[in-house]
Amino acid sequence: MVTPPRVEPSADGRVARALRAVPVPAALIVLVALSGVVLGRVYADPLLTRLMAGAAVGSVLVSVAARRLPSWLVAPLSVAALAGWTLLSLRLATAHAALPGGLGEVTADAARNAIPRLLTAMIPVEPAPDTVLVPVVAAWLAGLTAAEVALRAGRVLLGYLPPALLYAGALYVVGPNADPAIGPTVLFAAVAAAGLATPGRRDGPAPDPVAGLSPAVRAAVRLRLVAASAAGLAVVVALAALLAPVVAAQVDERPVDPRRYVEPPRVESLDENPLIRISGWALNPDQRLLDVRTSGGAAGDGSPRIRLAVLSDYDGVTWRVGATYRNAGRILPAAEPAPNAATDEVRQEITVGDLTGRLLPAVPTPREVTGARVAYDPATGTLIRPEGLAPGLRYEVSSVRERPDANLLPTANVPAGDEVARVLRVADGAPEPVRRLATQLAESNGAPYARADAIATFLAEHYRVTADAPSGHAYPNLAFFLFGPRNGGGQRGTSEQFAAAFAVLGRLAGLPTRVVVGFEPKGDGPVRAADAYAWPEVLFDGVGWVPFDPMPRPDSEPRPVEEDFRPQPEDPPPSEVPAPTEEPSATPPAAAPAPGRNEGGLGTPVLVGGGAGGLLLVVGAVLAVLVAMRRRLTRSRLDAGDPGERVAGAWRELTDALRLAGHPVGPDLAAAEVAERARRTLAEARAARPGEGAASGDPDGAAVDELAGLLNQAGFAPGSVTPEQAERAARLSAGFADALRTARSRWRQVLWTVHPGPLRWRR
């Protein structure tokens, strides 16, 4: 047998063969790199996309270059190249994030914590060693596997599986934190189709699989091929028909966020409530907690306050941080400052001394942190160091300090609704004297800022600061601080009690409040335990969180609380009715005639009778005017306005009746709580006068609950109340007021009718 001579391919043939070999590797590189494009949408910098694109190029080119080597040599070579690219990527990410420490230390830390930190990192994620390690390694391994299957084994479609899985994983990690990746997904499908459509590396036409067979066998084989193709096409069409509606239904669905399955860094119990540390620091005032050096800020402002923690949750026992901290990079997310607020940048270099825990002190609000790995809570603008503080830790913080426009505060309102329900919530069990004090301060001051300032002034003028006051801010502790006897330890405390009392009284008065713990340094240098401080803040619309100072002025002597606050009695005494006073006469009375002299004037009995009659007329006129004004007020509430306003007026009539009966309700109570108090008040009044039995038609508990339900309907579903329901609300409130008035003595029934209180009480 003569072997035909070997024909060397021409240069044009080699070029054509090389061009035919390019599309599949190029398609694999693009498919893997697109995963970096998709994942990079939640990163703050394009560094991750570039690193994953480099991993795609490197992994595929290593396989192409080693295609003539045995397959068992390719994996070790590619893994060695992967190690080199990974170390280079970690070095670039370390320099980008400005992290301290050597490359070995950073690499070991990233290998231990890469996955949890990637899934707990704040969006946008800063490219750092622990947030780029897993994506880069995954991209390289996907490119290696795809190239070996598609190029060496010749199974291109199967080789697309690793890039497809990597792409799906990137979409899953992004979740709902970015817009739909429509463009990259369409490009992914187009590149995959182009790679499949490219002809293989065969030179010449493809051989006929049925060549050399007899005509009958050839026809049977071709028939089977056609049948198999038709069956495959039918399966594809059926799957498309079944899966298309399911896939289409998921287009508008919100993707699952994998971060909800991973618990972010949390603070320890000591850091969850740092307010209890104030008393301990007060007993050790010389303890050196920090060293601070400040630059920037507005001239003349002095050293800014350093914030340690923000406590927004109160359950009646303790204030808690309740924050959700996410791992963050050197650059923190920027928040829009409040309108009309002046801002200035403050930079501080802080060295930790004896301060322990995880909370990281900083001037609010931090924007950049270098020298320490941090986790950040955007809702409060506070920081923690997940590894905990250590003596000698030095870091730099750049913060944007806001200074609200003080001219807007007197007229500013406070927000309401679900968004601020957390800082408006009043835990059950608030002592009644505390509620009454809040009601008294709120009634005397209508505007929100005036209410907050009145609470701060009341605390500053009536209480004393002492370093040896015991820690505690539960309801019993606050009640003892506010009303306890001075000679028994009451009416004195640290900034813990002042800030907590302000926050609780503010919430009872309808103000969104929170407590902040931090430090007030005297300047650059050491920050000692004596500089630890707690202060309250109030949220105003268009202004933001505004701090208040309820602490007494130095060397001021507090006034007794009893001078400005006296607990109200259960029943208002008759003396509350303002007694009409007789106006002085325009001319002085004439001198009485001497005995035995008759000047021809009016006698003494006539003058006394005339004066008494005039006084009775004045009293009667005043009472008549009061009755008329009360009736006019009731008619305006029950008959004027739309049905919703009339229901609100009926509810006001009920609360006025409770107040006339000596059982006022605060503005912080819900309608159901007021209804419960109304039923209890009516039952107690009837029990006190058993002879006054309940007449048929008197309101019962269901009637009061019905009125509360109508009020909730008017408040939460405006426009849904009908005129018939408004008339029903008027009858219910009138029946309750009549029943409560009838259960009182006759003298108090008269007093009820002419009491001027409803005319002046805040509506």
Residue pairs with C-beta under 8 A, 6 or more apart in sequence:
9 17
9 203
13 203
17 201
17 203
20 198
20 199
20 200
20 201
21 201
23 194
23 195
23 198
24 150
24 151
24 156
24 159
24 195
24 198
25 60
25 61
25 64
25 147
25 151
26 195
27 191
27 192
27 194
27 195
28 56
28 60
28 143
28 146
28 147
28 150
28 159
28 163
28 195
29 56
29 57
29 60
29 143
30 56
30 187
30 191
31 146
31 160
31 163
31 164
31 167
31 188
31 191
31 192
32 52
32 55
32 56
32 59
32 60
32 139
32 142
32 143
32 146
32 163
32 166
33 49
33 52
33 53
33 56
33 57
33 139
34 163
34 167
34 184
34 187
34 188
34 191
35 52
35 135
35 139
35 142
35 163
35 166
35 167
35 169
35 170
36 48
36 49
36 50
36 51
36 52
36 53
36 56
36 135
36 139
36 170
37 49
37 184
38 167
38 170
38 171
38 174
38 181
38 184
39 48
39 49
39 52
39 135
39 170
39 173
39 174
40 46
40 48
40 49
40 52
41 174
41 178
41 179
41 181
42 123
42 124
42 125
42 173
42 174
42 177
42 178
43 49
43 124
43 125
43 126
43 127
43 131
44 124
44 125
44 126
44 127
44 329
44 331
45 96
45 126
45 127
47 92
47 93
47 96
47 127
47 132
48 127
48 131
48 132
48 135
51 89
51 92
51 93
51 127
51 132
51 135
51 136
52 135
52 136
52 139
54 85
54 89
55 82
55 85
55 89
55 136
55 137
55 139
55 140
55 143
56 139
56 140
56 143
58 81
58 82
58 85
58 140
58 143
59 78
59 81
59 82
59 139
59 140
59 141
59 142
59 143
59 144
59 147
60 143
60 144
60 146
60 147
62 74
62 77
62 78
62 81
62 144
63 74
63 78
63 143
63 144
63 147
63 148
63 151
63 152
64 147
64 151
66 73
66 74
66 77
66 78
67 151
67 152
69 77
71 148
71 152
74 144
74 148
74 152
75 144
78 140
78 144
82 137
82 140
82 141
82 144
85 136
85 140
86 133
86 136
86 137
86 140
87 103
87 107
89 132
89 133
89 136
90 103
90 106
90 107
90 110
90 129
90 132
90 133
91 103
93 127
93 128
93 129
93 131
93 132
94 103
94 106
94 128
94 129
96 126
96 127
96 128
97 126
97 127
97 128
97 129
97 329
97 330
98 330
98 370
99 106
99 128
99 129
99 373
100 371
101 109
106 129
107 129
109 129
109 130
110 129
110 130
110 133
111 133
113 130
114 130
114 131
114 133
114 134
115 134
116 262
117 130
117 131
117 327
118 125
118 130
118 131
118 134
118 135
118 173
119 173
119 258
119 259
119 261
119 262
120 259
120 262
120 263
120 264
120 265
120 326
120 327
120 375
121 131
121 326
121 327
121 328
121 329
122 326
122 327
122 328
122 329
122 332
122 333
122 375
122 376
122 378
123 177
123 326
124 333
125 131
125 329
126 328
126 329
126 330
126 331
127 329
128 329
131 329
135 170
138 166
138 169
139 166
141 162
142 162
142 163
142 165
142 166
143 162
143 163
145 159
145 162
146 159
146 160
146 161
146 162
146 163
147 159
148 159
149 155
149 158
149 159
149 161
149 162
150 156
150 158
150 159
150 160
151 159
153 159
154 200
156 195
156 196
157 196
160 192
160 195
167 188
171 181
171 255
172 255
172 256
172 258
173 258
174 181
174 255
175 255
175 256
175 257
175 258
175 259
176 254
176 255
176 256
176 257
177 257
209 221
210 217
210 218
210 221
210 222
213 221
264 324
264 325
264 326
264 327
264 375
265 325
265 326
265 327
265 358
265 375
265 384
265 386
266 325
267 321
267 323
267 325
267 357
267 358
267 359
267 384
268 357
268 358
270 277
270 356
270 357
271 309
271 321
271 357
271 358
271 359
271 384
272 320
272 321
272 322
273 311
273 318
273 319
273 320
273 321
274 308
274 309
274 311
274 321
274 357
274 359
274 517
275 311
275 318
275 319
275 473
275 496
275 499
275 500
275 515
275 517
275 534
276 318
276 471
276 472
276 496
277 517
277 532
278 471
278 494
278 495
278 496
278 517
278 532
278 533
278 534
279 469
279 470
279 471
279 494
279 496
280 471
280 529
281 287
281 289
281 529
281 530
281 532
282 467
282 468
282 469
282 494
282 529
282 530
282 532
283 467
283 468
284 529
285 467
285 528
285 529
285 530
286 528
286 529
286 530
287 354
287 528
287 529
288 353
288 354
288 526
288 527
288 528
289 352
289 353
289 354
289 355
289 519
289 527
289 528
289 529
289 531
289 532
290 306
290 350
290 351
290 352
290 353
290 355
290 361
290 519
290 526
290 527
291 350
291 351
291 353
291 525
291 526
291 527
292 303
292 306
292 348
292 349
292 350
292 351
292 521
292 524
292 525
292 526
292 527
293 348
293 349
293 524
294 303
294 304
294 346
294 347
294 348
294 524
295 346
295 347
295 348
296 344
296 345
296 346
296 347
297 304
297 344
297 345
297 346
297 401
298 342
298 344
298 403
302 523
303 520
303 521
303 522
303 523
303 524
304 346
304 363
304 401
305 363
305 364
305 518
305 519
305 520
305 533
305 535
305 547
306 348
306 350
306 361
306 362
306 363
306 518
306 519
306 520
306 521
306 527
307 361
307 362
307 363
307 364
307 381
307 382
307 516
307 517
307 518
308 359
308 361
308 382
308 517
308 518
308 519
309 321
309 359
309 382
309 516
309 517
309 518
310 321
310 323
310 380
310 381
310 382
310 514
310 515
310 516
311 319
311 320
311 321
311 322
311 514
311 515
311 516
311 517
312 320
312 321
312 322
312 380
312 422
312 423
312 514
313 319
313 320
313 321
313 322
313 422
314 320
314 425
314 427
314 503
314 504
314 507
315 427
316 427
316 428
316 429
316 430
316 474
316 475
317 474
317 475
318 473
318 474
319 473
319 500
319 503
319 515
321 380
321 382
322 422
323 377
323 379
323 380
323 382
324 377
324 379
325 375
325 376
325 377
325 384
325 386
326 375
326 376
326 377
326 378
327 373
327 374
327 375
327 386
328 369
328 374
328 375
328 376
330 368
330 369
330 370
331 367
331 368
332 366
332 367
332 368
332 369
332 376
333 376
333 378
334 367
334 400
335 365
335 378
335 381
337 343
337 400
337 402
337 544
338 402
338 404
338 542
338 543
338 544
339 542
340 404
340 405
340 408
340 542
340 543
341 402
341 403
341 404
341 405
341 543
341 544
342 402
342 403
342 405
343 400
343 401
343 402
343 403
344 400
344 401
344 403
345 398
345 399
345 400
345 401
346 363
346 398
346 399
346 400
346 401
347 396
347 397
347 398
347 399
348 362
348 363
348 396
348 397
348 399
349 394
349 395
349 396
350 361
350 362
350 394
350 395
350 396
350 397
351 392
351 393
351 394
352 389
352 390
352 391
352 392
352 393
352 394
353 391
353 526
354 391
355 361
355 389
356 388
356 389
357 388
357 389
358 384
358 385
358 386
358 388
358 389
359 382
359 383
359 384
359 389
360 369
360 372
360 374
360 382
360 383
360 384
360 385
360 389
360 395
361 518
361 519
362 369
362 382
362 383
362 397
362 399
363 397
363 399
363 401
364 381
364 399
364 401
364 402
365 381
365 399
365 400
365 401
365 402
366 376
366 381
366 383
366 397
366 398
366 399
367 398
367 399
367 400
368 397
368 398
369 383
369 395
369 396
369 397
369 398
370 395
370 396
371 393
371 394
371 395
371 396
372 385
372 393
372 395
373 385
373 386
373 387
374 383
374 384
374 385
375 383
375 384
375 385
375 386
376 382
376 383
377 383
385 393
402 544
404 540
404 543
404 544
404 546
405 543
408 540
408 542
408 543
409 449
409 540
409 543
409 546
410 447
410 449
410 450
411 447
411 449
412 448
412 449
412 540
412 541
412 542
412 543
413 448
413 540
413 541
414 448
414 510
414 511
414 512
414 538
414 539
414 540
414 541
415 512
415 539
415 541
416 424
420 512
420 539
423 507
423 512
423 513
423 514
423 539
424 507
424 510
424 511
424 512
425 507
426 504
426 507
426 508
426 668
427 475
429 475
430 475
430 504
430 508
431 475
431 476
431 478
431 479
433 479
433 482
433 483
433 567
434 475
434 478
434 479
434 482
434 504
434 505
434 508
435 508
435 666
435 668
436 565
436 567
436 568
436 664
437 458
437 482
437 505
437 565
438 455
438 504
438 505
438 506
438 508
438 509
438 666
438 668
439 508
439 509
439 664
439 666
439 667
440 565
441 451
441 454
441 455
441 458
441 505
441 509
442 451
442 508
442 509
442 510
442 667
443 761
443 762
444 454
445 451
445 453
445 454
446 762
448 510
448 511
448 538
448 540
449 540
451 506
451 509
451 510
451 511
452 506
452 511
452 538
452 546
452 548
453 548
455 502
455 505
455 506
455 509
455 548
455 550
456 502
456 548
456 549
456 550
458 564
458 565
459 498
459 501
459 502
459 550
459 551
460 549
460 550
460 551
460 552
460 553
460 556
461 552
461 556
461 558
461 559
462 491
462 558
462 559
462 560
462 561
462 564
463 481
463 482
463 491
463 492
463 493
463 497
463 498
463 552
463 558
464 491
464 492
464 552
464 558
465 492
465 493
465 494
465 495
465 498
465 551
465 552
466 492
466 493
466 494
467 494
469 489
469 492
469 493
469 494
469 497
471 494
471 496
472 496
472 497
473 496
473 497
473 500
473 501
477 497
478 497
478 500
478 501
478 504
480 489
480 490
481 490
481 491
481 492
481 493
481 497
481 501
482 490
482 491
482 501
482 561
483 490
483 491
483 561
484 490
484 491
485 491
486 492
486 560
491 558
491 561
494 534
495 533
495 534
495 535
495 551
496 534
498 534
498 550
498 551
499 515
499 516
499 534
499 535
499 536
499 550
500 515
500 534
501 550
502 513
502 536
502 548
502 550
503 513
503 514
503 515
503 536
504 513
506 512
506 513
506 536
506 538
507 513
507 668
508 666
508 668
509 667
509 668
510 667
510 668
511 538
512 538
512 539
513 536
513 537
513 538
513 539
514 536
514 537
514 539
514 545
515 534
515 535
515 536
515 537
516 534
516 535
516 536
516 537
516 547
517 532
517 533
517 534
518 532
518 533
518 534
518 535
519 527
519 531
519 532
519 533
520 531
520 533
521 527
521 531
522 531
535 547
535 548
535 549
535 550
536 547
536 548
536 550
537 545
537 546
537 547
537 548
538 545
538 546
538 548
539 545
539 546
540 546
552 558
568 662
568 664
569 662
570 662
570 663
571 661
571 662
571 748
572 660
572 662
572 755
572 757
574 747
574 748
574 751
576 755
576 757
577 751
577 754
577 755
577 756
578 756
580 618
580 619
580 622
582 614
582 615
582 618
590 601
592 604
593 599
593 601
602 610
623 754
626 754
626 755
626 756
626 759
627 753
627 754
629 759
630 753
630 754
630 755
630 758
630 759
633 758
633 759
634 653
636 649
637 646
637 649
637 650
637 652
637 653
638 646
638 649
638 650
638 653
638 730
638 733
638 734
639 646
639 730
640 646
640 649
641 649
642 721
643 714
643 721
643 722
643 723
643 725
643 726
644 714
644 718
644 719
644 721
644 726
646 726
646 729
646 730
647 710
647 711
647 713
647 714
647 721
647 725
647 726
647 729
648 711
648 714
648 715
649 730
650 707
650 710
650 726
650 729
650 730
650 732
650 733
651 671
651 707
651 708
651 711
651 729
651 733
652 763
653 733
653 734
653 737
654 674
654 678
654 704
654 707
654 733
654 736
654 737
655 664
655 665
655 674
656 737
656 757
656 758
656 761
657 733
657 736
657 737
657 740
657 741
658 664
658 665
658 674
658 677
658 678
658 681
658 740
659 665
659 757
659 761
660 740
660 741
660 752
660 755
660 757
660 758
661 681
661 685
661 740
661 744
663 677
663 681
665 673
665 674
665 677
669 677
671 708
671 709
671 711
671 712
672 705
672 708
674 708
675 701
675 704
675 705
675 707
675 708
678 704
678 736
679 701
679 704
681 740
682 699
682 736
682 739
682 740
682 743
685 740
685 743
685 744
686 692
686 693
686 694
686 743
688 743
689 743
689 744
689 745
692 742
692 743
694 739
695 739
695 742
697 735
698 735
698 739
699 732
699 735
699 736
699 739
703 732
703 735
703 736
704 732
704 736
706 728
706 732
707 729
707 732
707 733
707 736
710 721
710 725
710 728
710 729
711 729
713 720
713 721
713 725
714 720
714 721
741 749
741 752
741 753
742 749
744 752
